[in-house]
Amino acid sequence: MRVLTYLAEGFEEAEAIIPVDLFRRAGFDVTVSSIDDEKAVRSSHGVNVIADKTMGETEGEDYDIVFLPGGMPGALNLSQSIGVNMRIIKMAGQGKIVSAICASPAVVLANAGLLDGKKATCFPGTEKYTDKKDFLADGVVVDGNIVTAKSASFAFDLALAVIELAESKEKADAIRSALYYSF
């Protein structure tokens, strides 16, 4: 499985790093991509992370999963990127896994039309950024090929749900067990 994780200025660290870590533990080929021309991306709490590639370097590459961390203004920056919107719409249309956490389900996915008729969750209050108002209060919601999570505290759960959807429950359970993670 090839995973594309987008980072935008102002992303939430735990929401980005925990899923990337778990995806790599699952044996997925993960590319962390800056949406800008620079690989260094500053988080919402001032942590600089060096991406593997820039968005331009990922053009033309094929991925099975796309993942969008939240954080503010990270989610807003993702939503304003034509490249991000084109990629997630294309991948969703191909039935590939599109996943987002915290503010990104409302700010990015809903505004791209990817949550129309879908069950989803988001960080409370971020509904104000979209016309979609029927978000669930659940920590993680899987609806077809769309996986959403409520907040940073659900980063492990989101990653495990994506691993289960992409690979198998057994693979997700093996990662969960190796981490001594329970919920």
N, C-alpha and C positions, 0 to 999 in steps of 0.2 A: 504494500500500500504506500502510495506517495501522498504526503500531506504538505499543503502550502499554508503556512501561518503568516498572516500579515501583521506587521507592527506599524503603528502610526504614532507620531509625537503625542504623548499624554496617555499611553496605554497603561493598564493596571498590571503590575509585575506578576503577581501570583496567578492572575487569570491567563497570562501568557506562558510563563515558565513551567508551571505544574503540568498543564496538558502536553506541552512539547516534551517534557521529561517522560511522561507516561507513554506517549506515542512512540518515543524512541525505545523505551523498555519493551514495548510490544513488537519491536523489530521493524517499525514503519520507517520509511525514508522521509525524514522531515526537513523541509526547507523553510527557514525563517527569512521572510522578505520584508525589507523596508519599503514603504509605499513612496518614499522620496528617492532622490538621486544619491543620497548618502546612506551608507550602511549603519552608521551610528544613529540610534534612536533613543531619545530621552523619554523616560516613563513619567507618569503622573506624580511620582514621588522623587524625581530627580535622579533616577538610576539610569545610567547609559548602558544600552545593550547593543552589541554589534551583530547585525543580521548577517546571514549567510550570503544573501544576494539583495540587489535592489529589484524593484518591480520590473524595470526594463529587462533585467537579466532573466526573469522568469517567463517573459512573453514567449509564446510558442511551445512552452513546456506543458506536459500533460500531468494532471494530478487527479487522485481519487477522492481526496478530502480537502476542503478548505476550512480553516479555523480563524475566527475573528475574536480576539480578546476585547474586553470592554475598557472601562476607564474613561475619564473625561479630562481633556477634550479628545482623547484617542478615538472614541467611537464617532464623534462628529467629524474628525479628520478622515476616518475610513469612509464615512458616508459621502463625503465630498469628493472622493477619488473616483473618477470615471473608470479607471482601470480596475479598481476593486469591484465596483458595481457591474461592469461587464463580465468579469470573471465569475462572480457568484451567481449571476443570472444564467450564464452559460452552463456552469456546472450543475446548478439545480435542475435546469432543463434537461440535462443529460442523465438525471437520476443519481448524480454523485452526491456524496455527503457534504452538506453545508452546515457548519456548526458555529455558534456564537454564544457569548456569555455576557452577563451584566447589562450594560446599556446597549451593546451591539445588536441584540435581537430587535429592539424597538427602533433604535436610531438608524441601523443599517439594513437589516433584513426586511423589516416591515415596510420601510420607505422604498425598498427596491421591489416591493410587491411579492416577495417570497413567502410571506406569512398569510396571504389571502386564503381564507378557508382552512387554515392550519391552526392547530393548538400549539401554543408557545408560552414561554415565561420570560420575564425580564426583571431588571432591578426596579423596585417600586419607585414610581415617580417619573421614570423615563418614558412612560406612555405619552407624556405631554409632547414628545417629539414626533408623534405619528398619529394618524387617524384611527389606527387599530386600537381598540379599547378592551378587547376580550382576552387579555393575557391571564394565564393561570397563576396561582400563588405557589405552585410546585417548585421544587429546587431544580429539577431537570425534567425536560419534556422532549420526548422523541415522537415526531409525527412524520412517518415516511422517511425521507432522506434528510429531514431537517432536525437538528439537535440544538436545543437552547437550554441555557442555565441562568439562574437568577442572580448569582453574585459570586465573588471570589471564594466564599466558603463552599461553593459547589464545584470548584475547579477539578477536584479529583473525580467527583461523580460524573461530570461532563465527559472527561477524558475516558473513563471506564465505559460510559454509554456509547461513545464513538467507537472504541475498540470492539465492544460487543457487536455493534451494528456492522462494522466493517469486516470483522474477523470471526469472532465466536464468543459465546458466554464463557467457555472454558478458558480462552485466552485472557479475557477480562478478569475472571476469577483468579487465574494464576498471578496476574499483576497485583491484584488486590491482596492476595495471600502473601506475596513476597514483600509487600509494603506494610503488612500487618494492619491494613486499613479495613475498617468495618463501618457500616452505616445502618 
